[in-house]
Amino acid sequence: MVPGRSQIGLSETEIAEIRSGKPFPSWRFIPWVLDHLGYELMRRPPPPEPEQAVVDPNELEPEARAKWDKEQKLKAAAAAKKAKELELEAAAKAEREKKRQELEAAGATASELAAHDSDPEDVKVDDLSIDELVLGVDEVTGKAPSVGGFILLGFPQTELHATKLKEHHIAFDRVLYLTDPGDEEAGTPAGKDVGARMVDVDRHYDWEAEAGRAAAILAMAKEFIGEDIVSEINASGSIDAVAIKIRNDIDPFFLRVDNPDDVRVTADLPEREKDDNGELINPDEKRLPKGDFGDYCPVTYVNEGFLAKGNPELEVTVHGKTYLFAGEKELEDFKVNPAKFLVAQEGVAALPLEPPAPKVMILGTKGSGVTTQIRMLCDKYKLSEFRLKDEFLAKMKAEKDIRKRRRLLDRGFRPPPPVEEEGEEPPPDAEIEDDPEDFDKEAHERDILR
C-alpha cells in the first residue's frame, strides 16, 4: 500500500460488527495513523509454516500417495500463478519506465511527465480486516522503519495497547507522567494546583480517583514499555512553567543553566589578594568569562527595563559564562527558562546589551522651580512629562475601583439602606468599599510604583 495512493477502509465483517453495536477498540486505528503519517503499509505476512518431516512418496500407500500428489500440484499451480503475476507486474513497470524515458527524450514538459506518472493503474480491492495491515518492510534490508514524529495523548493505557504498538514497531523515546505531588514542607496538599485548574472545567473532578487511574497506567508503562524512559513531571504552577519543565526533560538542546558540579564557578577560584596600597597582587590571573549582561541582572533588565547590579553570591553559568542576579526570585526565574532572557528576540532585550533609556527624577522644595525645570528639559529633549504623584494616585484609584467592582459582582447587588432625610446620600457599603484584612496594601503600592 502506497501512502497517498491507497485507501484504507473497514472490512464488511468489521462494518457489520459496528452496526450491531460491538465496540471498535482504539488500537485498531493504528494503521490509519501510520498511513496518515506517510508510512507504507502491507498485508500481514502469514506465520511461518511448521517444519514437516521429509516424505518419500514411494513409501506412501496408494490413497496417501494420491492425496500427496494432489497437494503438490496445487502448490505448484499457486507458485506458478504468483510467478506469473510478478512477471506481469515487472513487465508493466518496465513498459511504463520505457515510455517515460521516451517522453523525456522527446522533450516532454514537467506537467506531461506528471500526467504520465499519475496514470491510473489496476485497482486492487481486498476485503481485509484492519488487523491484517502492518508496517511495510524495506525491500533491501527486510526491516520495518522506525516510526516517530508524533506525541500520543492518553494512549496506551493497557498491556494490550502496549503490545499492539510494539507489533507496529512504535517505540517511545520518553514517557512523561504529569502529576501534582504537593509540598509536605509547605503544607500544600497533592492535587491542589491541578484541582484548581479543573474547577471551571469539571465541577465533579475527583483528584484522588484521577490520581489512582493515572498511577495504574504509569505502572503499566513502566512494566511493558520501559521504566528507564519514564519521567515524572511536577505539573503544579503555571501552564507555561510546566511546558518549560517538559522541554527541559525531552529536548537535549533546550537552553539550561550549567550544573555547578560539572563546571568551574567563581567560588572555585582563589581569592584575589590586594597589597597594602589596595592594588591586586595577581591582576593577570584569569577569571571566568562574563555573559552579555556583565555585572547586571538579565532578569531585571528584560522584565523591567532597569539596569540593576547583580549579587556576586547569586551566580549561575550558561555554557561557561557567568550571570549575576539582583535577588533570589530573579535567580529562580532565570533557572526555569534562561532562553527568555538570553535570546535577543525574547522580551525587550537586544544583544549585545544596550543601556536602557535614562530615568531622571527631579525633586525639591516648593518654589525651587522643579515643575519649570522639568518642562524645560522635556521641551529641550522632546521627552514626555511624567507626574509621578498624579499618575500614582490615578492608578491607585483605578485599581481600587476594579477591586470594588469585583467584590460587588462576587457578592451580588443589594439595595442600599434607607436614608433618614430625603436627598441624603446613602452611607457607604463597607463590605464593598473597604479592602479585606488580608490585602497587603504596601506590597500593592510597591507593585504599582514599580
C-alpha positions in Angstrom: 0.0 0.0 0.0 1.5 3.3 -1.1 0.8 6.4 1.1 -1.4 8.9 -0.7 -2.3 6.4 -3.5 -4.1 3.8 -1.4 -7.3 3.9 0.7 -7.9 2.1 3.9 -11.4 1.1 4.9 -13.1 -1.4 7.1 -13.9 -4.9 6.0 -17.5 -6.0 5.6 -17.3 -8.0 8.8 -16.0 -5.1 10.8 -18.7 -2.8 9.5 -21.3 -5.4 10.4 -19.9 -5.6 13.9 -20.0 -1.8 14.4 -23.6 -1.7 13.1 -24.5 -4.4 15.6 -23.2 -2.2 18.5 -19.9 -4.0 19.0 -17.2 -1.6 20.2 -14.3 -0.7 17.9 -11.1 -0.8 20.0 -8.9 2.3 19.8 -5.7 0.3 19.0 -7.3 -0.7 15.7 -6.9 2.9 14.4 -3.1 2.5 14.4 -2.8 1.5 10.7 -4.8 4.6 9.8 -2.4 6.8 11.9 0.6 5.2 10.2 -0.9 5.8 6.7 -1.7 9.4 7.6 1.9 9.9 8.7 3.1 8.7 5.3 4.3 5.2 6.2 3.9 2.4 3.7 1.7 -0.5 4.9 1.5 -4.1 3.7 -0.6 -7.2 4.4 0.5 -9.0 7.5 2.7 -11.9 6.4 1.4 -15.4 7.3 3.1 -17.1 10.2 5.9 -19.4 9.2 4.7 -22.9 8.4 5.8 -25.6 10.9 8.6 -27.7 9.7 7.3 -31.0 8.3 9.1 -34.3 8.1 10.6 -35.2 4.7 8.2 -37.6 3.0 9.2 -40.2 0.5 6.2 -40.5 -1.8 7.4 -44.0 -2.9 6.8 -45.3 0.6 3.2 -44.0 0.8 0.1 -46.1 0.5 -1.9 -45.6 -2.8 -4.5 -43.4 -1.2 -2.0 -41.3 0.7 0.1 -41.0 -2.4 -2.8 -39.7 -4.4 -3.5 -37.1 -1.7 0.2 -36.1 -1.7 0.3 -35.7 -5.5 -2.8 -33.5 -5.4 -1.3 -31.2 -2.8 1.9 -30.9 -4.8 0.0 -30.0 -7.9 -2.0 -27.3 -6.0 1.3 -25.8 -4.6 2.9 -25.8 -8.0 -0.1 -24.1 -9.5 -0.2 -21.4 -6.8 3.6 -20.8 -7.2 3.2 -20.6 -11.0 0.3 -18.1 -10.6 2.3 -16.0 -8.2 5.3 -16.0 -10.5 3.2 -15.0 -13.5 1.7 -12.1 -11.5 5.1 -10.9 -10.6 6.3 -11.3 -14.2 3.3 -9.2 -15.4 3.9 -6.5 -12.8 7.6 -6.3 -13.7 6.8 -6.1 -17.4 4.2 -3.4 -16.8 6.6 -1.4 -14.7 9.3 -1.8 -17.3 6.9 -0.6 -20.0 5.9 2.5 -18.0 9.6 3.3 -17.4 10.4 2.9 -21.1 7.5 5.2 -22.0 8.7 7.8 -19.5 12.2 7.7 -21.0 10.7 8.2 -24.4 8.7 11.2 -23.2 11.9 12.7 -21.6 13.8 12.2 -24.8 11.0 13.9 -26.8 11.3 16.9 -24.5 8.0 16.4 -22.6 7.1 19.1 -20.1 7.0 18.5 -16.3 3.2 18.5 -16.4 3.2 15.9 -19.1 5.6 13.7 -17.2 3.5 14.2 -14.0 0.4 13.2 -16.0 2.2 10.0 -17.2 3.3 9.2 -13.6 -0.3 9.6 -12.4 -1.9 7.3 -15.0 -4.3 5.0 -13.1 -3.0 1.6 -12.5 -5.0 -1.5 -11.9 -7.0 -1.0 -8.7 -6.8 -4.0 -6.3 -9.6 -4.3 -3.8 -9.1 -6.7 -0.9 -11.8 -7.2 1.8 -9.2 -7.3 4.6 -9.6 -6.8 8.3 -7.8 -3.7 9.5 -5.8 -6.0 11.7 -4.2 -7.5 8.6 -2.4 -4.3 7.8 1.1 -3.8 9.3 4.1 -1.5 8.7 5.8 -2.2 5.4 9.4 -3.5 5.4 12.3 -2.3 3.3 12.9 -4.4 0.2 16.6 -4.3 0.7 17.1 -4.7 4.5 13.8 -6.6 5.2 13.3 -4.4 8.3 10.5 -2.1 9.1 11.3 1.7 9.5 11.4 3.4 12.9 8.1 5.3 13.5 8.3 8.7 15.0 7.3 12.4 14.7 4.2 12.4 16.9 3.0 12.5 20.5 0.4 10.1 21.9 -2.1 11.6 24.4 -3.8 9.2 26.7 -2.6 6.1 24.9 -1.5 3.4 25.6 -3.5 2.6 28.8 -3.4 -1.2 28.9 -1.0 -4.0 28.3 -2.9 -4.8 25.1 -2.3 -1.3 23.8 1.4 -1.5 24.5 1.6 -4.9 22.7 -0.2 -3.5 19.7 2.2 -0.6 19.5 5.2 -2.9 19.6 3.6 -5.0 16.8 3.6 -1.9 14.6 7.2 -1.1 15.5 6.2 2.0 17.5 8.7 2.7 20.4 9.0 5.6 22.7 12.0 7.8 23.5 10.3 9.3 26.6 7.2 8.6 28.6 6.1 11.7 30.6 3.9 11.4 33.7 2.4 14.7 34.8 1.4 14.8 38.4 0.9 17.2 41.3 2.6 15.7 44.4 2.1 18.8 46.5 4.7 20.0 49.1 4.6 18.5 52.6 7.1 21.1 54.0 5.0 24.0 52.7 1.7 22.2 53.7 0.5 22.1 50.2 -1.7 19.0 49.6 -1.3 16.8 46.5 -3.5 17.8 43.6 -4.1 21.4 44.8 -2.9 23.2 41.6 -4.4 20.7 39.2 -7.7 20.7 41.0 -7.8 24.5 40.9 -7.4 24.4 37.1 -10.2 21.9 36.8 -12.8 23.9 38.8 -14.2 25.7 35.8 -13.9 22.7 33.5 -15.4 19.9 35.6 -17.1 20.7 38.9 -17.2 16.9 39.7 -13.5 16.5 39.3 -12.1 14.0 41.8 -8.3 14.3 42.2 -8.0 11.1 44.2 -9.8 9.0 41.6 -7.9 10.6 38.7 -4.6 10.0 40.5 -5.4 6.4 41.1 -6.2 5.8 37.4 -3.1 7.6 36.3 -0.9 5.6 38.7 -2.3 2.3 37.2 -1.4 3.5 33.7 2.1 4.6 34.9 2.7 1.1 36.4 1.7 -0.5 33.1 4.0 1.9 31.2 7.0 1.0 33.4 6.4 -2.7 33.1 5.6 -3.1 29.4 7.3 0.0 27.8 10.3 0.6 30.0 10.9 2.1 33.4 14.2 3.7 32.4 12.4 6.1 29.9 9.7 7.2 32.3 9.9 10.7 33.8 7.6 12.3 36.3 6.9 16.0 35.7 5.6 18.2 38.5 2.5 19.8 36.9 2.0 22.3 39.7 2.5 26.0 38.9 1.5 27.8 35.7 0.9 26.1 32.4 3.9 27.9 30.9 6.2 26.7 33.8 5.1 23.1 33.2 5.8 23.4 29.5 9.4 24.5 30.3 9.8 21.5 32.6 8.7 19.2 29.8 11.1 20.8 27.3 13.9 20.5 29.8 13.2 16.8 30.0 12.8 15.9 26.3 14.9 18.4 24.4 18.6 17.9 24.8 19.2 21.2 23.0 16.9 23.3 25.3 19.0 26.1 26.9 19.6 25.4 30.6 22.0 26.6 33.2 25.2 24.6 33.8 25.3 22.0 36.5 27.6 23.6 39.2 29.2 20.2 39.8 30.3 20.0 36.2 31.8 23.5 35.7 34.0 26.0 37.5 32.3 28.8 39.3 33.7 31.9 40.9 33.7 30.3 44.3 36.2 27.7 43.0 38.7 30.4 42.1 41.4 31.6 44.5 40.6 34.8 46.3 42.1 37.9 44.7 44.5 39.4 47.2 45.5 43.1 47.5 48.7 44.7 48.8 48.9 47.5 51.3 48.1 50.1 48.6 44.9 48.3 47.6 46.4 47.0 44.3 45.7 43.5 43.1 48.7 41.2 43.8 47.7 38.9 40.9 46.0 41.2 38.4 46.8 38.9 35.4 45.1 35.9 36.9 42.3 34.7 34.5 38.8 34.9 35.8 35.6 33.3 34.5 34.1 34.9 31.4 31.0 37.0 32.0 27.8 36.8 30.0 26.4 39.6 27.7 24.9 41.4 30.8 28.2 41.8 32.6 27.7 42.5 36.3 24.0 43.4 35.7 20.9 41.2 36.3 19.5 39.9 33.0 16.0 39.2 34.5 15.6 42.8 35.9 16.7 44.2 32.5 14.4 42.1 30.4 11.3 42.2 32.7 11.5 45.8 33.8 14.0 47.7 31.6 16.3 48.6 34.5 20.0 48.1 35.0 20.4 46.5 38.4 23.7 45.3 39.8 23.8 41.5 40.3 24.7 40.0 43.7 28.0 38.1 43.3 26.6 35.4 45.7 23.7 34.8 43.3 25.6 33.4 40.3 24.9 30.7 37.6 26.8 29.8 34.5 25.4 29.1 31.0 27.9 27.5 28.6 30.7 28.6 30.9 29.6 32.3 31.1 28.6 33.7 34.4 25.4 35.7 35.2 24.6 37.6 38.4 21.1 38.3 39.8 19.5 41.1 41.8 17.6 38.7 44.1 16.6 35.1 44.8 13.4 35.4 42.7 15.3 36.7 39.7 17.7 33.8 40.0 14.9 31.2 40.1 13.1 32.8 37.2 16.3 32.6 35.1 16.9 28.9 36.1 13.4 28.0 34.9 13.9 29.4 31.4 17.3 31.0 30.6 16.4 31.4 26.9 13.7 34.0 27.7 16.5 36.3 29.0 19.4 35.3 26.7 17.8 35.1 23.2 17.7 38.5 21.6 14.2 38.1 20.1 12.7 37.5 23.6 11.4 40.3 25.8 12.9 43.7 25.3 16.5 42.6 25.3 18.8 43.2 22.4 22.3 41.6 22.4 24.9 43.0 22.7 23.3 44.8 25.6 22.2 48.3 25.1 21.7 50.5 28.2 18.0 51.4 28.8 16.8 55.0 28.4 17.8 57.2 31.3 15.2 57.8 34.0 15.6 61.1 35.9 13.7 62.2 39.0 13.8 65.9 40.0 12.5 67.0 43.4 12.9 69.9 45.6 11.1 72.4 47.9 8.1 74.3 46.7 9.2 77.4 44.8 12.5 75.9 43.8 11.4 75.6 40.2 11.0 71.8 40.0 8.0 71.9 37.6 9.5 74.7 35.5 12.9 72.8 35.1 11.1 69.6 34.2 9.1 71.3 31.5 12.2 73.0 30.1 14.0 69.6 29.9 11.1 67.9 28.3 10.8 70.6 25.7 14.6 70.6 25.0 14.9 66.8 24.7 11.5 66.0 23.3 10.6 64.0 26.4 7.2 63.1 27.9 6.5 64.7 31.2 5.5 62.2 33.8 4.0 63.5 37.0 4.7 60.6 39.4 2.3 61.6 42.2 -0.6 62.3 39.9 -0.1 59.1 37.9 0.4 57.1 41.0 -2.8 58.3 42.7 -4.8 57.9 39.5 -3.5 54.3 39.1 -4.3 53.6 42.7 -7.9 54.8 42.3 -8.4 52.8 39.1 -7.1 49.6 40.8 -9.3 50.1 43.8 -12.4 50.7 41.6 -11.6 47.4 39.8 -11.4 45.6 43.2 -14.7 47.2 44.3 -16.5 46.1 41.1 -15.1 42.6 41.5 -16.4 42.4 45.1 -19.8 43.7 44.1 -20.1 41.1 41.3 -19.0 38.3 43.7 -21.5 39.3 46.4 -24.3 40.3 44.2 -26.4 43.5 44.2 -28.2 44.6 47.3 -30.5 47.6 47.7 -28.9 50.5 49.7 -30.1 51.1 53.2 -32.8 53.7 53.6 -31.7 57.3 54.4 -33.1 59.4 57.2 -33.7 62.6 55.1 -34.8 63.0 51.5 -31.9 63.8 49.2 -29.3 62.5 51.6 -26.7 60.1 50.2 -26.9 56.5 51.5 -23.9 55.5 53.7 -21.0 53.7 52.0 -21.1 50.0 51.9 -18.1 48.9 53.9 -18.2 45.4 52.5 -17.7 46.8 49.0 -15.7 50.0 49.7 -13.0 48.5 52.1 -10.4 46.0 51.1 -10.3 42.7 53.1 -8.0 42.5 56.1 -5.5 40.2 54.3 -5.0 42.7 51.5 -1.3 43.8 51.5 -1.7 47.5 50.7 2.1 48.3 51.0 3.1 45.5 48.6 0.3 46.6 46.2 1.6 50.2 46.2 5.2 49.0 45.6 4.0 47.0 42.6 2.1 50.0 41.1 5.1 52.3 41.7 7.4 49.8 40.1 
